[in-house]
Amino acid sequence: MPEPSGPTGPDEPPGATDSTEPADSTEPTEPPSGRARLLAAMRTPTRGQAVVGVLLLVVGFASITQVRANEVDNTYSGYRQQDLIDVLSGLAATTQRAETEIARLESTRQNLQSRTESRQAAVAQAQERADTLAILAGQVPVTGPGVRITITPGDAPIDIDTMLDMVQELRAAFAEAIQINGTVRVVAQTAFEDSPSGIVVDGRTLQPPYVVDVIGDPDTLAGAMSFRAGPTESFEDDGASVQVQELGSIDITSVRPPNQPRYAERDQGQ
């Protein structure tokens, strides 16, 4: 009789086995990030990575060395002490010559500037003198304060000598410009003549009343007309009436063409 192969429980049929297997407890994990892989590679580099790193280090060191070598001037690195002294002496001499040349050029500039200023001052002075002479010669119109003298004859004509005396008194009172009837400029060469119809001034016949415009200090000019036995009193003795009006501005527009000297010449030695 065959023997049973093993004990069996009262509820289990013969030959039955436990088909239940233990469950797998391992869960799937996420792959590592790029940063983690980089750190892992740096901690444990491969042979290829180590070679590349060494090459990069060598290239960087060589680049830095080349840049520093370019920045250093080795022109005088091989010179001896005496050679350096000679170079410094030459530079000092060159500097001194340059400073001397600068000083010379500065002196030249100052001289030219001084000459220019002197020339400008001389030109301005000459222009001022020319303007003064042109005014006194009656060659330009002028304006300024002064007096206006109106002479109205009576029954008798104006005495030419009294007219000349008036002009002389006005000049003595520093009259700078004189004009009669707005047409004739009175200067040092002006000539006065008698005429049945009036007076002739520089060949031009003027009719009364005679209006004399004079530029100068109004008070001084008026005083030159009104002193005792002066021009005003002389005209009134001849029966004429005289009116003197002080004005703040008078325009004298008549001019006299310049006269070319016939005999006088400038002394070339002066």
Secondary structure, 3 states (H helix, E strand, C coil): CCCCCCCCCCCCCCCCCCCCCCCCCCCCCCCCCHHHHHHHHHHCCCHHHHHHHHHHHHHHHHHHHHHHHHHCCCCCCCCCHHHHHHHHHHHHHHHHHHHHHHHHHHHHHHHHHHHHHHHHHHHHHHHHHHHHHHHHCCCCCEEEEEEEEEEECCCCCCCHHHHHHHHHHHHHCCCCEEEECCCEEECCCCCEEEECCEEEECCEEECCCEEEEEECCHHHHHHHHHCCCCHHHHHHHCCCEEEEEEEEEEEECCCCCCCCCCCCCCCCCC
